[in-house]
Amino acid sequence: MSFDRSERSFDLPFSVPFVHRVRFTRDVFGADIAALADVLETSEGRPAKVQFWLDQDLSDAQPDLKQRIAAFVRAHKRRFELAGNVQCVPGGEAVKNEIHLLERMLKVINAHDLDRRSYIVVIGGGAVLDAVGFAAAIAHRGIRLVRLPTTTLAQADSGVGVKNSVNLFDKKNWVGSFAVPWAVINDAALLETLPDREFLCGFSEAVKVSLLKDAAFFDRLCDGAERIRRREAALTSEVIRESAWWHLQHITRGGDPFEALEARPLDFGHWSAHKLEVMSGFSVRHGEAVAMGVALDSLYSSRKHGLAHADALRIVDCLRRIGLPLSHPLFARTETLFEGLEEFRQHLGGRLTLTMLAAPGSPLNVHEIDEAAMIDSMHELAELALDAEPAPTRKTPPAKNPARD
């Protein structure tokens, strides 16, 4: 193709090839150590610099982990060079809410002269992966990031995604980037010390993606709900792998990995979930908020979009039997909660686009919400949550039409 001197406009479409590497292991710093070593390439014959960032909660729960990391690097000293000490950051949303922690990450990256052929290995829950991943994405416009998710939520969903972020202005993920991780290693041993509450959180995202992608997967989740609650390893590992696979399929084959279009189907149930987290001061976990949001939007879909009411009740019951919460008193603050709709719209721009359900496995996009029907759905969900509670702990449900703030 030759240059046309008369041309004044250039519109040249192009694509950038990515490889999304995801591995499943049973003990990544033990018998499966080769899985981590194999994804770290040497840099032009020289040892590659590797910097480790660790979730403080995990470090406290597994105090020998730092020593195991150091032993891994020593065993491969001809291939890798440890760039400073293993760094710890707070777990949970705290790491995303304190912007000075992002500055600290960048200072440590700079102090050890990491470059685009260096590696940042982050080991932690979804919030830690988000925050450290954002630092890696903006340092030198991108340092290779290897994620080792340590929660079921991150292994089943966010850890295999392509998003990084921190919170700002009391808004979830307001500052962030899209960046494909160099590799993701989902390791079973890293989940062993999770408290039950944190362990169960990840299965709300499995229910969500099954409702979007595969009704048969949802059926299996319903059949195995009590076994998931009991943490039966054979089933929970299988569910995490299948959930991760569906998320990967959407990202790599769905045609919109960086959310340039108006829809965010993987965020089914999330418009209220994100707002509820903020309203609760993040005392409500993300997975719990997603469970409530999925239950709410399922009931709403049965009112407005043709989802069979029996299916909506089955979704709510599945979440309940897994051990996830169904409702929260903050749902009564409808005016504040509905602000989440506009924040959801702003995140992408354009018109409001939410994913609802016509049937399990059959999502549809909608562009407006009937607030009265949504409030009725909140009331129904509160009643269902009340019915699910043991009698001694029952509380008065919100009023039929909760007063706005």
Backbone hydrogen bonds, N-H to C=O, Kabsch-Sander energy under -0.5 kcal/mol:
donor,donor_aa,acceptor,acceptor_aa,energy
5,R,3,F,-0.7
7,E,4,D,-1.5
21,R,19,V,-0.8
22,V,20,H,-0.6
23,R,184,V,-2.7
25,T,186,N,-2.5
30,G,27,D,-1.9
32,D,27,D,-2.4
33,I,30,G,-1.5
35,A,32,D,-1.9
36,L,32,D,-0.5
36,L,33,I,-0.7
37,A,33,I,-1.9
38,D,34,A,-2.6
39,V,35,A,-0.6
39,V,36,L,-0.8
40,L,36,L,-0.6
40,L,37,A,-0.9
41,E,39,V,-0.7
43,S,46,R,-2.2
44,E,42,T,-0.8
46,R,43,S,-2.1
48,A,79,R,-2.8
50,V,81,E,-2.8
51,Q,119,Y,-2.7
53,W,121,V,-2.7
54,L,87,Q,-3.3
55,D,123,I,-2.5
56,Q,89,V,-2.9
59,S,55,D,-2.4
60,D,56,Q,-2.4
61,A,57,D,-1.8
62,Q,58,L,-2.8
65,L,62,Q,-2.3
68,R,64,D,-1.9
69,I,65,L,-2.4
70,A,66,K,-2.4
71,A,67,Q,-2.3
72,F,68,R,-2.0
73,V,69,I,-2.1
74,R,70,A,-2.4
75,A,71,A,-2.2
76,H,72,F,-0.7
76,H,73,V,-1.0
77,K,74,R,-1.3
79,R,76,H,-2.0
80,F,76,H,-2.6
81,E,48,A,-2.8
83,A,50,V,-2.8
84,G,82,L,-1.4
87,Q,52,F,-2.5
89,V,54,L,-2.1
94,A,91,G,-0.6
95,V,92,G,-1.5
96,K,93,E,-1.1
97,N,93,E,-1.5
98,E,94,A,-1.2
99,I,97,N,-0.8
101,L,98,E,-1.7
102,L,98,E,-0.6
102,L,99,I,-0.6
103,E,99,I,-1.3
104,R,100,H,-2.1
105,M,101,L,-2.2
106,L,102,L,-2.1
107,K,103,E,-2.2
108,V,104,R,-2.2
109,I,105,M,-2.4
110,N,106,L,-2.5
111,A,107,K,-2.6
112,H,108,V,-1.3
113,D,110,N,-1.8
114,L,109,I,-1.8
118,S,115,D,-1.9
119,Y,49,K,-2.5
120,I,144,R,-2.8
121,V,51,Q,-3.0
121,V,119,Y,-0.5
122,V,120,I,-0.6
122,V,146,V,-2.5
123,I,53,W,-2.9
124,G,122,V,-0.5
124,G,148,L,-1.4
129,L,125,G,-2.5
130,D,126,G,-2.4
131,A,127,A,-2.5
132,V,128,V,-2.5
133,G,129,L,-2.0
134,F,130,D,-1.8
135,A,131,A,-2.0
136,A,132,V,-2.5
137,A,133,G,-2.0
138,I,134,F,-1.7
139,A,135,A,-1.8
141,R,138,I,-1.2
142,G,139,A,-2.5
143,I,136,A,-2.3
144,R,118,S,-0.9
146,V,120,I,-2.8
147,R,145,L,-0.5
147,R,183,A,-2.4
148,L,122,V,-2.8
150,T,124,G,-1.9
155,Q,151,T,-2.4
156,A,152,T,-2.4
157,D,153,L,-1.3
158,S,153,L,-0.7
159,G,154,A,-1.8
160,V,157,D,-1.5
161,G,158,S,-1.7
164,N,177,S,-2.2
166,V,175,V,-2.6
167,N,96,K,-1.9
168,L,171,K,-1.7
171,K,168,L,-1.3
174,W,171,K,-1.1
175,V,166,V,-1.8
176,G,174,W,-0.5
177,S,164,N,-2.2
179,A,162,V,-2.2
179,A,177,S,-0.5
182,W,145,L,-1.9
183,A,145,L,-1.4
184,V,21,R,-2.2
185,I,147,R,-2.7
186,N,23,R,-3.2
186,N,184,V,-0.5
187,D,149,P,-0.6
187,D,185,I,-0.8
188,A,25,T,-2.5
189,A,26,R,-0.8
191,L,188,A,-1.7
192,E,189,A,-1.1
194,L,191,L,-1.7
199,F,195,P,-2.7
200,L,196,D,-2.6
201,C,197,R,-1.0
202,G,198,E,-0.7
202,G,199,F,-0.6
203,F,200,L,-1.6
204,S,201,C,-1.6
205,E,201,C,-0.5
205,E,202,G,-0.6
206,A,202,G,-1.0
207,V,203,F,-2.1
208,K,204,S,-2.4
209,V,205,E,-2.5
210,S,206,A,-2.0
211,L,207,V,-2.1
212,L,208,K,-1.3
213,K,209,V,-2.3
214,D,210,S,-1.8
218,F,214,D,-1.7
219,D,215,A,-2.3
220,R,216,A,-2.0
221,L,217,F,-2.1
222,C,218,F,-2.4
223,D,219,D,-2.5
224,G,220,R,-1.9
225,A,222,C,-1.0
228,I,224,G,-2.4
229,R,225,A,-2.2
230,R,226,E,-1.7
231,R,228,I,-1.9
232,E,227,R,-2.2
233,A,231,R,-0.6
236,T,232,E,-2.6
237,S,233,A,-2.4
238,E,234,A,-1.3
239,V,235,L,-2.6
240,I,236,T,-2.3
241,R,237,S,-2.2
242,E,238,E,-2.4
243,S,239,V,-2.8
244,A,240,I,-2.6
245,W,241,R,-2.4
246,W,242,E,-2.2
247,H,243,S,-2.2
248,L,244,A,-2.7
249,Q,245,W,-2.6
250,H,246,W,-2.1
251,I,247,H,-2.3
252,T,248,L,-3.0
253,R,249,Q,-2.3
254,G,250,H,-1.6
259,E,256,D,-1.5
267,D,264,R,-2.3
268,F,265,P,-1.3
270,H,267,D,-2.4
273,A,269,G,-0.8
274,H,270,H,-2.7
275,K,271,W,-1.0
276,L,272,S,-2.8
277,E,273,A,-2.2
278,V,274,H,-1.7
279,M,275,K,-2.8
280,S,276,L,-1.9
281,G,278,V,-1.7
282,F,277,E,-3.1
283,S,280,S,-1.1
285,R,283,S,-0.6
289,A,285,R,-2.7
290,V,286,H,-2.7
291,A,287,G,-1.9
292,M,288,E,-2.1
293,G,289,A,-2.7
294,V,290,V,-3.1
295,A,291,A,-2.3
296,L,292,M,-2.7
297,D,293,G,-2.6
298,S,294,V,-1.8
299,L,295,A,-2.1
300,Y,296,L,-2.4
301,S,297,D,-2.2
302,S,298,S,-1.6
303,R,299,L,-1.2
303,R,300,Y,-0.5
304,K,300,Y,-2.4
305,H,301,S,-2.3
307,L,301,S,-1.4
311,D,308,A,-0.6
312,A,308,A,-2.0
313,L,309,H,-2.6
314,R,310,A,-1.8
315,I,311,D,-2.2
316,V,312,A,-2.2
317,D,313,L,-2.5
318,C,314,R,-2.3
319,L,315,I,-2.2
320,R,316,V,-2.2
321,R,317,D,-2.7
322,I,318,C,-1.7
323,G,319,L,-0.9
323,G,320,R,-0.8
324,L,319,L,-2.3
331,F,328,H,-2.1
332,A,329,P,-1.9
333,R,330,L,-1.6
334,T,332,A,-1.9
337,L,333,R,-2.4
338,F,334,T,-3.0
339,E,335,E,-0.7
339,E,336,T,-0.9
340,G,337,L,-2.0
341,L,338,F,-1.3
342,E,338,F,-0.7
343,E,339,E,-2.1
344,F,340,G,-2.1
345,R,341,L,-2.2
346,Q,342,E,-2.9
347,H,343,E,-1.6
348,L,344,F,-0.7
348,L,345,R,-1.1
349,G,345,R,-3.0
354,L,366,V,-2.6
356,M,364,L,-3.3
358,A,359,A,-0.5
358,A,362,S,-2.7
359,A,362,S,-1.1
361,G,211,L,-2.9
362,S,359,A,-2.9
364,L,356,M,-2.3
366,V,354,L,-2.9
371,E,369,I,-1.0
374,M,370,D,-2.3
375,I,371,E,-2.6
376,D,372,A,-2.2
377,S,373,A,-1.9
378,M,374,M,-2.2
379,H,375,I,-2.3
380,E,376,D,-2.4
381,L,377,S,-2.5
382,A,378,M,-2.4
383,E,379,H,-2.2
384,L,380,E,-2.4
385,A,381,L,-2.7
386,L,382,A,-2.2
387,D,383,E,-2.3
388,A,384,L,-1.3
389,E,385,A,-0.8
389,E,386,L,-1.0
393,T,390,P,-1.6
394,R,391,A,-1.5
